[in-house]
Amino acid sequence: MTTVADNRTGEQLAESLMEGVGNEGMRAATRLLGAHRNGFWLRRLLEQEAEWSAAGSGRPVIDRSGLHPSVGWDALGLLLVDQPWVIQASRSEMAVLEVAASLVRRCGVQLGSVVEAVDEGEFQLILRALQESAHGDAAR
């Protein structure tokens, strides 16, 4: 089973990577990555899956072990903590990725640094993800 970015919107891509995922934090984090710049991070995870998985001690950044592929939060968290230089991105892009990983307890963030790095639209996406993580789909 292959998941590719193809011509889907970021939200559609996020939905495809959340099938079978029941953890509210993981769902909120995946939705955040799908909503941010039309799936910027989800597309990069899929496009650079082999490279980033190899850099993260061989753990997959896209977990394909279940019925449906999902974000491999363990591998992504290891990359962010141990080898952040592997992931090249702007300060605001990294802030969004770190917040998403923090929603699934794979990365700690300094909120002051996040607030300084993101624009208003990204800030609103982060707030929505925090609400969804705390209250589930009812917060949508």
N, C-alpha and C positions, 0 to 999 in steps of 0.2 A: 504494500500500500504506500503510495507516494503522495505527499502533500507538497505542492509547489505554490508559489505566490500567484502565478498566472495573472489574469485580469480581474481578480476579485478585489473588492474594496477591503480596506483594513479591517472593518467590522466583520465582513464575511469571512475573512481569513481567521480572525480571532475566534469566531463561532466554530469554524471547522477544527480549531486546535483546542476547543473546550468540550467537545463531545465526550461524554462519560466522566468529566471532571466534576466532582461534587464539592470540593473544597472551595469555600467562598473567597478566601484570599487568592487562590490560584486563578479563579474565574475573574476576579476583579483585576488582578495583575495582567492577565492575558487580554482582557478588554481594554485596559489602559494602553497596552502596546499596540493593539489594533486601532484604537482611536487616534493615537499620536501620529501625526503626519501621514495619515492613510496607511498605517501598518508598517511604518519605516523599520521598526525593530523586528517585527515578525518576518518581514521580507529578508532582512539581513540574516536572521537566524537560519532561515531556510536556504538562502544563497551561500552562506559560509558555514553550513552545518558541519561538513567534514573537517575543515580547518579548525574551527572553534572547539569541536568535540575532541580532536587530537590534542589541542593545547590544554584542555581541561582534564588531563589525566585519563583521556579516553572515554569519559562519561559523555553521553549524548546530550547536545543542547536541544535536540528534538527527540523526545522519547517516543520510540516506535514499538515499545514492548507490549502495549495493550491493544485493544480493538481499534482504537483511534489514536493518531499521533497527538502529542501535546508538548508544551514547552518543558524542557528538561531543566527544571529550576535548580536542582543540585549542581549540575555542571555549570550553569550560568552563574550561580552564586560563587562557586569556586573561582571562576574566571575573574569575576569582579573583585574578589578579595585577594586572590593570589597573583593574578596576572592581568591587571586592568589594561596594561599597555597593548595587549592583543586586540582589544576592541577599540578601534579608532573612531572617535565621534566628537562632536562639539560638546561644550560644557552643558548646555541645556539638554541635549540628547542623552548624555550620560546620566544627568540628574533624573530624567524620566525612567530610564532603565533601572537605576539604583532604587528608586521608589518602588517600582514594580517588584523587584527582587526582595525588597524589604517587606512587602505585603505578604510574602510567603516565608518570611523569616530566614532569608538566605543572604541578606546584606543589611548592614546598619547604615543609616543615613543621618547626616547632620541637617536638620530642617532649615536652619538659617542659610546654609549653602545652597540648598534646593531652591528656596524662595528667591535668592539672589540670581540664580542661574536661569530660571524659567520665565517665559513671558506669561501674559494673562491667560491666554488660551490653554497653555500647558498647565498652569496653576489650577484652572477649573477642571481639567481632565483628572489631575491628581486628587483634587477634593472629591470628585465623583467616585474615583476608585477607592478612596478611603471609606466613603459611605457604603459602597457596595461590599467592601470587605467586612465591615462591621455589621451590616444589616441584610446582606444577601441581595438577591434580585429584587426584593421589595423596595430597595432604595432607588431603583431605576425609574 
